[in-house]
Structures are given as structure tokens and as C-alpha cells.
């Protein structure tokens, strides 16, 4: 079923090859937005584009590495040229979940490990937003959605490298909202909890899956589509006087 919630919108989604990024691209198209889907994996882009074509919207796929400034420019240029503009940027691309790295204490982390995560989560978001903002300023509207996490809000006894990186995106979100609100540009952060993706759920032992399931009052894992549906809602004009906020999608574990 399709809706017209985002009719006329032109959206970029990074990390669109799998998981939450893929479901976000599909949700935006399902709700009427044209979509520029970007991923490092050309095969994933090709598969996704074939799925997006079921919806009556314009779609374009880009294989690019968001940590490279030239690639960020290519993504925005492709969207601007082939979709006719950019109304929303959704930076889903993130560093892969590596169990060994997740379990490392702060004192054991290396400089390179921290930088590797920052390059994707923070720098990748910054570079794409930097390219898109001039277009949004010129047209005097736009929406930016960055990805954080619940550990970045509440703290956690594991995953410190990921936690610090995702926390940086909270600051970037607020800076965009504060500086560019005068141009009618809104910014939000999404903080997912335990979401059933290949990067998380599939990498865990059965006992760990159950323990994390029981963390939430709802006693279940979230689905990628549930995060995607939140993103579709906040991109819409229904959220026109809300900006700089973090939307927690975790079944009620972290309550602000």
C-alpha cells in the first residue's frame, strides 16, 4: 500500500543496501518520496533499486563511500540532478557491529579503532550534510536525519567506541537545527535500541538475543521497518515545528 505522506519530497538515504537503511528507502518511496539510495555495495544498490521501482516515484542508485568527500559530493549531485533537488538527507550508514570491538573496554581501545568508527558514523554524516545544506539553504527548506543510539543517551557498559561516535551525532544534529533553523531546515536524531538487523541480531549468541529482548518493557526486538516508519513521519510536513530532537525507537527502554 502506498500513501502520499511524502509526495513531492526528494530524499537521500545512505547505508541503503541493508537493514534499517534499506527499509528506510522503501518506506520513503512507499510514502511518495523520490529516493536516491546510496551504499558501498553496487550489488545491494542494484537489488534495492529494482525493488523501489514498484512504487510510482523516481529513484536513483549510487555506489559510494560516505567517508570520502568526493563520494558525498557525487551522492548529492546525483540526487540534485536526477531528482531535481534534495529535500531530505537520511544518514543511516554506520560502522559495522564487530563483537570483539563491542566488548573492548575503553582502556584497551586503539586510536585506529576509534577513528575507523568516527570516519563512518560522524565524518560520513558530516560530509553528506555539508554537501546538501547549500541546496537546502537556497530553497529555504530541508530535513536532516542523523543516527545515534540509545547507549549514546543513557550510557552502557559495553560498546564505548560506538557510544562515543553516536553521541557526536547528537551534537551535530543540534548544531544543524540551531544554525539552519532560520532557513526552515529541520534536523533530528534517531536513537534505535535493539533492532533486528543483520548487523546486530544475527551476530549475537542466542542467550544474548534473549537478554536484550528482555531489556525492553515490550519484551521484544524492534523491526527495521518500525524505525523506517518513524523516519518517514518526521520527514513529513506534519513535523514542521519540531527540530533538534532525538527520537528514541527502543520499545520504552530509554525514556526521556
RAFENBEL-V580025 format. One record per pair of residues at least 6 apart in sequence whose ideal C-beta (glycine too) atoms are under 6 Angstrom apart, sorted by the first residue. I is the first residue (numbers start at 1). J is the second residue. If there is no record, write none. Layout:
# RAFENBEL-V580025
I;J
I;J
This chain:
# RAFENBEL-V580025
2;30
3;31
4;32
5;31
5;236
6;31
6;32
6;33
6;236
7;32
9;33
9;87
10;34
10;83
10;85
10;86
10;87
11;28
11;33
11;35
11;88
12;36
12;79
12;89
13;21
13;24
13;25
13;37
13;90
14;38
14;66
14;91
14;92
14;93
15;21
15;92
15;93
16;22
16;25
16;37
16;38
16;39
16;48
17;39
17;41
17;44
19;197
19;198
19;199
19;224
20;92
20;224
20;227
21;92
22;48
23;224
23;225
23;228
24;90
24;92
24;228
24;231
25;35
25;37
27;228
27;229
27;232
28;35
28;232
29;35
29;52
29;55
29;57
30;55
31;232
34;57
34;58
34;83
35;59
36;60
36;78
36;79
37;48
37;61
38;62
38;64
38;75
39;45
40;65
42;63
45;61
45;63
49;59
49;61
52;59
58;83
60;78
60;82
62;75
62;78
64;71
64;74
64;75
65;71
66;93
66;124
66;128
67;119
67;120
67;123
67;124
69;127
72;127
72;128
72;131
73;131
76;131
76;132
79;86
80;86
86;132
86;135
87;142
88;143
88;235
89;132
89;144
90;145
90;231
91;125
91;128
91;146
92;147
93;124
94;120
94;121
95;117
95;120
95;121
96;199
97;199
97;200
97;203
102;158
102;159
106;160
109;161
113;161
114;161
117;161
117;165
118;165
121;165
122;165
122;168
125;146
125;169
129;144
136;142
136;185
137;183
140;183
140;184
141;184
142;185
143;186
143;235
144;176
144;187
145;188
145;231
146;169
146;173
146;189
147;190
148;166
148;169
148;170
148;189
148;191
149;166
149;191
150;191
150;193
150;250
150;254
151;159
151;163
152;163
152;166
152;167
153;191
153;254
154;254
156;163
170;189
173;187
173;189
174;244
176;187
177;187
177;243
177;244
181;243
186;243
187;243
188;234
188;245
189;246
190;247
191;246
191;248
192;227
192;249
193;250
193;253
194;212
194;221
195;222
195;224
196;221
196;223
197;224
213;220
213;221
215;253
216;251
216;253
217;252
218;251
227;249
230;247
230;249
248;254
